[in-house]
């Protein structure tokens, strides 16, 4: 069983907390690597990379080829667990400390999406209402903003239990998957497909692939949607507990 960290933006954390997001898409391949095989037609290095699961191009010319190593998401399978990283803060008395130097499970972790871990009432369980259930609401004693990538494992409050995986082209997303990705539908189904709100501009609406594309471009850049890369689509169920808590271990 694999248990690895996964990051989400604050709007997607809110969808997770509400139980509306049950799927996520991650790039199937890392960035390209240029390599050289002998110009006499030998493919020794290309064959070696392919055996290791790399996606290797045909020869562009006698000088180089391009290969893409698989991303870690291709290794995730049903039954694995993911622990969620999100934007966070601790008390300002700890502002000078790096995450590795914080007192583990002995300081309150407050989340930008609202709620906390390790609140003043005691116990290391998530509290959706302390210091506030509202996003971006912090007490006077809270410290500096900390990026989601630095949240330690013991500070995570959401565990995802993977129940399905598939690799497909980004633009192949279905209406059902758009709904599972946390997009808000608008009205009834249209004959040409389901209509969804643009997650960045809720007053705008369009077909599911368009609405998800707006979110993807916001997260990955304007050219990322048109590139139509292969992605790993992970379906999951949600446990509102730290990955090492009894509730998550028993799920």
N, C-alpha and C positions, 0 to 999 in steps of 0.2 A: 504494500500500500504506500502510495506517495502522498506526502502532505507538503505543499509548497505555497509561498505567498502569492497573492494576486492583488493588484491595485485597481481601485475604482475612483472616479471623480465623485464629488459631493452629490450632484444630482442623481447619479446612479446608486450611491449609498442610500439616499432617501427612497429610491425605488426598491432596493433590497429590504430595507427596514419595513416597508409597507407590504412586502411580499409580492410586489408586481414584477420584479425582475427575476427570471428563472433560467436565463441563458446569457452567455457572453461569447463574443468572437475575438480571437487573438490571431496574430499573424502566424502562418504555418512555417515560414522560412525566415531566417536571419538575413542580413544584408549580403550582397554578392561579393564573391572573392574571385579575383583574376588569378589564373595559374597557367603554367606552360607545360605542355607535353611535347616530346620530341617531334620535330616537323616531318619525320620520315613515316608518320602514320601510327606510331606507337601510342597506345592509350593506357599505359600502366597507371599513371596517377588518376586519370579519370575513372578507371575501373575501380581503383581502391576507394575513391571518394563515394562512388555509387554504392559499393558494398557497405559503406558506413551510413547510408541513408541520405546522402547529399543529392540535390537536384542539379545535374550537370548538363550544360548546354552542348549543342553540336559545335563543331569547330567554326569559329567566325573567320579565321584566317590561319596561316601557318604559325602565327606567333602566340596566340593565347586562346584560352577558353574561360568560361565563367561558370561558377558553381555557387549554390546557395545551401548552407548548412541548415538542417532542420532546427526549428525553434524547440525549446523545452516543452511547449504545449502539445507537440505531437506525441510525447510520452505519456501524457495524462490519459487515464482510462477510467471506465466506470468502476466505482468503489473507492477511488482516490478522494482525498480531502484537500480543500484549499482554505487557507486562512487569509482573511481580507485585511488589506492595509488601506487606511484612509487618513485624511488630514486631521491633525490633532494638536493638543497643547497640554502642558502640565503647569503647575504653579510657578510663578515668576521667581521663586527662591531657587528653582532648578534651571533657570535659563542658561547658565554658563556650562551646564553639564551636557555631554553628548548622550545619545540614547543608551549606549552601552554602560554608562556610568550612573544612570538613574537607579534608584532603589526599587528593585523588582517587586511588583505587587504591593508597594508601600507608598505609592503616591497616586493621586487622582489623575486619570487621563480623561481629558475632555475632547469631544469630537466636533469638528466644524458642522457636521450634519445634525448636531444635537445629541444630548445624552452623554454618558460617561461610563468609565470602569473605575472601580475602587473608590466610590464616593464616600462622603462623610458619615453615612449610616453604617458603614462597615460591610465586609464581604466582597469577594472578588467576582462579582456578577454584573452584567450590564444593567444600567439604570437609564431608561429612555427619557426620564423627566428631570434628571439632575445634571448640571445646574439649571438646564432648561431643555424642553423638547423642541424648541425653535432653533433652526440653523443660525450660525454666526452669532450666538448669544452666550456671552461668557461673564463670569464674575470679575470684580475689580482685581482679584489676586491672580488671575490667569496670566500665563507667560506668553512668550512669542509663538507665532505660528510655526508648526513643524510639518514638513512635507510627508505625504503618505508613505513614500519609499523608505522613510526612516522609522516607521512604527515598529517596535519590537514585537516578536511573536507573543510574548506574555501580555501585551497591551491590546491585542486584537479581540473584538467582541462578536465577530460574525464568522461562522464556519460554513463552508459550502461542501455538500456531499455530491460528488459527480455521479450522474446516472446515465449520461449519454455523451458520445463524442462523434463528430463527423468532420471531414475535410471537404470544403467546397469553395467555389469562387465567391468572393465577397458579394457581388451583385446578384447572386442566386438566392438571397434571403427571401423566405416566404412570408406571407402575411401572419401566419401563426407564429413564426419565429420573431417577427417584429413585435408582436404582442408579448412573447416571452422575454424579449430584450428590454421590456419595460416601457415601450412607447404607448401613448394614450390614444385609443381609437376615437374617431369622431363619427357619431351617428351609426347608422346601419351599414351593412356591407353594400358597396357599390357593385354594379354588374361587372365592372372592369377590375375589381379588387377592393380591398378594404382601405378606407381613408384613415389617416392618422394625423395627429397634431405634430408639427415640427417641435421637437423637444427644446429647441433653443428660442423659438418664436412661436409660442402656443397659439397665437391668432392665425398662423399660417397652417394650412392643411394640404395633404397630398397623399398619393399612393404610398404604401408601406416602404418600398425600396427607396423612394425619394426621401422620406422622412428619416429613415435610418442613415441614408447617405449624408444628410445634413449633419447628423451627430458624428458620424465617422470622420468627415472632413474637419469638423471642429477639433476633434481629438488628435488626428493624424496628419492634417495638412490638406490644402485644397486639391492637390494632385492625387491624393491617396485613393479616392473613390474611383476615379477614371482608370487607375492602374489595374483595378479589379484583381487583386492578389488572391492567392489561396489562403484560406483562414481555417483555423480549428474552431468549430462551434461546440461549446461545452454546455450541456444542460445539467442543472443541479437542483437540489433542494437546500433549504436554508435552516441552519441551527443558530439561534441567537445566544451564542455562548463562545467562550474562548476555545480554541482547538484542543487544548489540554484539559478542559473541564470535563467532569463526568458526563454531562449531557451530550457533549460532542463525541466523546469516546464511545458512548453507548449507542449512538445513532447508527 
